[in-house]
């Protein structure tokens, strides 16, 4: 298959009506796309890599899951800011041997994600390479001054997370032991393979001015909380007893996965005490849990279930860590 044929396969799911609704006035087929944000809205721009051998394994991860997750990873950044995704660009490098069935399955997963997140393909680039490399750039939007940032947390704010922590990492453990077809009904496998960006939650928090700061949990609670605190020039204390943890592993491992497991794509957000009454235990069926409090200073601590307090060191995903 030559490049033109690959491009036609990628473009085959792009519908003019949906592109127009997303603000794309000119999509695939020209040198670049034309995108017009709606009047009175700020544009959110983000991008994310999905690399073979780093983020997925060719012989383990279903191709449609690679497609879904590639878009979900980038859209999760828009969710963390309380925005709405509009369109995306796909840069794809793959070997000639994978321009047939693998590419078809990859595009099937990508299109399912595109419809689920209402984020349309506007263009991109392709090339040939031995490894599969995927980069997705998403354009989203939000009302001016409404975006959730990492910089607004203040001492005394309460710290919340959505969902259950450590599920995706546990799913990755299971995938490594799986042979043959992946079971679609395995909840932990699905959390790893088909994460769902918390778009509705982020938008609700932003529209109602409930969160002082927010970040998505892509690399693990320990490292993402550190990033939020560094941006806000504050510290934090996490209560182990309050963490929404796994129940199918021993307690020590559950704590480790909750603190350091990556790939959950849940939201971590801070809320001023006076607004905590507006945060429900569940939002549209999604569990919301208070896990700690923002502190003065720069220390990030954990209080264990026995009452002892220790420093929380970042142990999540860092591509440059040895």
VENRANOR-V251567 format. One record per residue. RES is the residue in one letter. PHI is phi in whole degrees, 0 to 359 (* if undefined). NEAR is the number of other ideal C-beta (glycine too) atoms within 8 Angstrom. Layout:
{{RES,PHI,NEAR} {RES,PHI,NEAR}}
//
This chain:
{{X,*,6} {X,271,5} {X,296,6} {X,299,6} {X,292,9} {X,298,12} {X,297,10} {X,296,8} {X,295,11} {X,295,14} {X,281,11} {X,297,7} {X,268,9} {X,279,12} {X,255,7} {X,302,7} {X,295,6} {X,291,9} {X,297,13} {X,298,9} {X,295,7} {X,276,12} {X,91,11} {X,267,14} {X,274,7} {X,216,8} {X,255,13} {X,297,12} {X,125,5} {X,236,6} {X,293,2} {X,204,6} {X,270,12} {X,246,7} {X,238,11} {X,238,6} {X,296,11} {X,293,7} {X,300,4} {X,75,5} {X,234,10} {X,270,9} {X,266,8} {X,258,14} {X,238,8} {X,207,10} {X,212,9} {X,207,10} {X,269,9} {X,227,13} {X,245,11} {X,299,10} {X,90,5} {X,248,7} {X,257,7} {X,204,12} {X,245,7} {X,300,7} {X,268,3} {X,240,8} {X,273,10} {X,302,9} {X,299,13} {X,292,11} {X,292,13} {X,298,15} {X,295,17} {X,301,14} {X,291,16} {X,302,14} {X,282,16} {X,300,15} {X,300,13} {X,285,15} {X,296,16} {X,300,14} {X,294,12} {X,293,17} {X,300,16} {X,295,12} {X,262,15} {X,81,15} {X,265,14} {X,241,10} {X,288,14} {X,242,13} {X,206,16} {X,214,15} {X,248,11} {X,245,13} {X,250,12} {X,227,12} {X,242,11} {X,203,12} {X,286,9} {X,301,6} {X,294,5} {X,247,9} {X,269,11} {X,258,8} {X,300,6} {X,301,10} {X,298,13} {X,299,10} {X,292,12} {X,302,12} {X,292,13} {X,298,10} {X,294,16} {X,296,14} {X,290,10} {X,298,11} {X,295,16} {X,301,14} {X,290,7} {X,296,7} {X,264,12} {X,53,9} {X,228,14} {X,265,16} {X,286,16} {X,251,16} {X,158,9} {X,151,11} {X,205,6} {X,225,11} {X,202,6} {X,258,6} {X,199,9} {X,294,3} {X,268,9} {X,270,13} {X,236,13} {X,229,13} {X,231,10} {X,236,15} {X,250,11} {X,248,17} {X,251,14} {X,233,16} {X,209,12} {X,199,14} {X,295,8} {X,305,7} {X,79,4} {X,260,8} {X,298,11} {X,284,13} {X,234,9} {X,273,11} {X,262,7} {X,258,11} {X,293,13} {X,230,11} {X,306,7} {X,100,7} {X,299,14} {X,268,12} {X,257,15} {X,237,13} {X,227,15} {X,263,12} {X,70,11} {X,246,8} {X,274,16} {X,94,14} {X,294,15} {X,294,15} {X,296,13} {X,295,15} {X,297,15} {X,297,10} {X,300,8} {X,293,12} {X,298,13} {X,297,7} {X,266,6} {X,277,10} {X,240,3} {X,82,3} {X,291,3} {X,280,10} {X,286,7} {X,287,5} {X,267,4} {X,279,10} {X,300,7} {X,289,11} {X,297,13} {X,295,10} {X,297,12} {X,284,15} {X,275,14} {X,230,9} {X,297,14} {X,244,7} {X,303,12} {X,273,15} {X,296,12} {X,297,8} {X,295,14} {X,300,17} {X,296,12} {X,295,10} {X,297,14} {X,290,15} {X,298,9} {X,263,7} {X,59,6} {X,269,9} {X,257,13} {X,275,10} {X,200,16} {X,203,17} {X,203,13} {X,270,15} {X,271,15} {X,264,11} {X,249,9} {X,119,14} {X,305,15} {X,298,13} {X,275,14} {X,286,15} {X,295,15} {X,300,11} {X,294,10} {X,297,15} {X,294,15} {X,297,8} {X,294,10} {X,266,14} {X,57,6} {X,224,13} {X,247,12} {X,200,13} {X,230,12} {X,254,17} {X,262,10} {X,302,10} {X,298,6} {X,263,10} {X,295,13} {X,282,11} {X,251,11} {X,292,12} {X,245,5} {X,264,4} {X,228,8} {X,293,5} {X,301,5} {X,299,6} {X,290,9} {X,299,13} {X,295,11} {X,298,10} {X,293,15} {X,294,14} {X,279,15} {X,238,12} {X,291,17} {X,257,12} {X,77,11} {X,286,15} {X,55,14} {X,272,11} {X,255,15} {X,250,14} {X,213,14} {X,253,17} {X,225,13} {X,297,11} {X,308,8} {X,292,4} {X,253,10} {X,298,10} {X,296,4} {X,271,7} {X,267,10} {X,282,6} {X,289,5} {X,222,8} {X,241,10} {X,51,6} {X,86,4} {X,268,10} {X,293,9} {X,240,13} {X,228,11} {X,280,10} {X,242,11} {X,172,11} {X,213,9} {X,282,16} {X,241,11} {X,289,5} {X,86,6} {X,239,8} {X,287,7} {X,244,12} {X,238,13} {X,234,12} {X,257,11} {X,289,9} {X,293,5} {X,272,4} {X,96,6} {X,288,6} {X,242,8} {X,221,7} {X,287,7} {X,270,12} {X,262,5} {X,297,9} {X,232,8} {X,280,13} {X,281,9} {X,219,8} {X,297,5} {X,260,3} {X,285,4} {X,287,1}}
//
